[in-house]
Amino acid sequence: MNTTDGTAHRTTAVARTVTDVLQPRNTLIVGMLAIGLASAGDWTGLPWGFLGALCAGLVPAGYIEWERGRGTWGDRHVVDRTQRAPIFLVILGSLGAGSLIMVLGHAPLGILIAMLSLWGMTTVLLAVNTAWKISVDSAVAAAVVALLGVAHSAWWLCAGVLTVAVCWSRVALRYHSVAQTVAGAAVGACTAAGFLFV
């Protein structure tokens, strides 16, 4: 293996690690638990955060794995844009159901706003995806950082470096163009806007 091939291999390996570790499911588990905690101000927010993580991250990831098992898609990335609509619909349904449970259960306002914000983000991603392959991984990474920044502390915005890493990894793996990752991150960052009206 020559030097160029070795460098390319290492770059791909690092990008693969970044995109796997910071995939939406993992990012949303950590993010929603932290938002639930911040919203309640104590441990009682953790169950609500887990519900948020379940609806936003675990249910959609489970659906993707189920479809993979059926042979519908090769991996979780679903690189064919035209096959992504069912995933978005599952996410919207899951977030909607979780938000309803939160309303009926009198969940802390912050975690409910986060859920509704993610629902709005997913709606935008679905609309854009009908014509263009926007990056969902970048959108989720930016959304979680932005939501943590307003729910917890502005210091969380420093975690934006992780969003940049996700964007880089998606481009390095050739799943998306730079424009697609930047657009995804921009849509994700706007999800925190819901907190501005509270």
N, C-alpha and C positions, 0 to 999 in steps of 0.2 A: 504494500500500500504506500503510495507516494505521499508527500507532505500535504498536498492539496486535498487528496482524498481523506487523509487522516483528520484534517481540520474540519472538513465538511461532515464527517462522521460524528466527531465530538460535538459540533454545533447542533446537529440533529438530535443527538442523545440528550443534550441539555434542554433543548426546546421541548422534547418529548416529556422529560421529567417535569418541567415547569407547567406544561399544559395539562398533565395528568394530576399533579398535586393541587393545582389551583383551578381545577375544573369546577363548573357551577355547583355541583352537588356539595363538594367539600367547602367551597367558599360560602355557600348559603347556610350550611349547618353552623359554622362558626359565627357568621354574621347575624343570623336570626336569633341564636342563643344570646349573643351579646346585646342585641337590640331589645330583646325581651327583658333582660336584666336591667338595662338602663331605663326602660320604660316604666317598670314597676319600682325601681329604686332598691330592690332587694331580691332575694332568691325566688320569691313568688312569681317573678317574671320568667323564670326559666322554663316552666311547663308551657307557657304561651310561646316562648321562643322556640321550643321544640316543635310545637304544632306548626309554627311558621316554617321551620326547617323541613318538616315532613311534607307540607303542602307545596312549598316552593322548590325544594331540592330532591327529596327522597322519592316522592311519588313520580315525578317526571323521569328521574334516573331509572326507577324500577320499570316504568313503561318502556323506556328505550331498551333496557336489558331484555325485557319480555319479547319485544319485536326482533331484537337481534337473535334470540333463541329460535324464533320462527323463521329466521333467514331473510327478514325484510331488509335489514341493513347490515353492513359488514362490521361497523364499530359504532361507538357512541357519538362520533363526530357527524354522522349523517351528511356527508359532503355534497350530496345531490340536493340542491335547494328545493327542488320540486317535491321532495319527499318529506319536507319538514312541517307542513301544515298540521298534520295530526298531533305532533309533539306540542306545538303551540296551543292547540285546542285542549289538550290534556292539562297543560300548565294553567291555562285560564280557568278551566273547570275546577282544578285542585285549589288554586288560589281563591277562587270565588267561594268554594265550600268552606275553606279554612276561615275566610273573612266573616262568613255568616256565623260560624261557630263562635268566633271571637266577639261578634256583636251580641249574640245571645248570652254568652258567658261573661259579658262585661270585662273583657280583656283591657289591659292598659292601652291608652290611646296611641302611644308611640308605636307599638307593635302592629296595631291595626292599620295605622297610616302606612307603615312599611309594606304591609301586605297589599294594600290598595295601590301603593306606588308601583310595586312590582307587577301588579295586574295591568296597570296603565302602560308600563314599559313593555310588557309582553304583547299587548295590543299593537303598539307601534312597531315592534319587531315583526309581528305577523304581517302587518300591512306592507312594510318595506320588503319583506321576504318574497312577496308575490312577484316582485319585479327584479330584486337585487339580493345577492347573498351577503347580508349583513352579519357581523360576528356576534353571536350570542354569548360566547365565553367572555369577550371583551366587555360586553354590556353588563353582564352579571358582576364581573370583577369591579367595574367602575361604580355600579349601583350600590354594592355592599360597602365600599369605601365611603361613598357619599352619604349613605344612610347612617353609617356609624359616626361619621363626622358631625351630623346634626343631632343624633340621638345621644351620643356619648360626649365627645370632645372634638374640637377642631384638630387636635393632634392626630386623630385617626386619618386625616387627609394625607399625612406623610406616607401612609400605606399605599398611596397612589403609585408608588414605585412598583408595587406588585401588579397593578393594572397595566403599567407599561411593559412589564415582563410577560404578561399574558398576551398582550398585543404582539410583542416581538415573536413569541413562540408560535403564534398562529400563522404569522407571515413566514417564519423560518421553515415551518412544516408544510408550507404552500397550501394551507387550508383557506387562507384569505389573502387579499391584497392589503396594503397599508391603508388605503381609503376605507375598506370594509371594517377594519379593526378600529380605526379612529371614529368612524360613524357609530359603531356599536358602543364604544366607550362614551361618546357624547350623549347618546340616548340613555345609557345607564346612569350617567352622572345626573341627568335631569330628574331621575326618580325621586331624589330628595326634595324636590320642589314642593311636594305635598305638605311638608313640615312648615313651609313658609306661611301657610294659610291658617295655622293653628294659633 
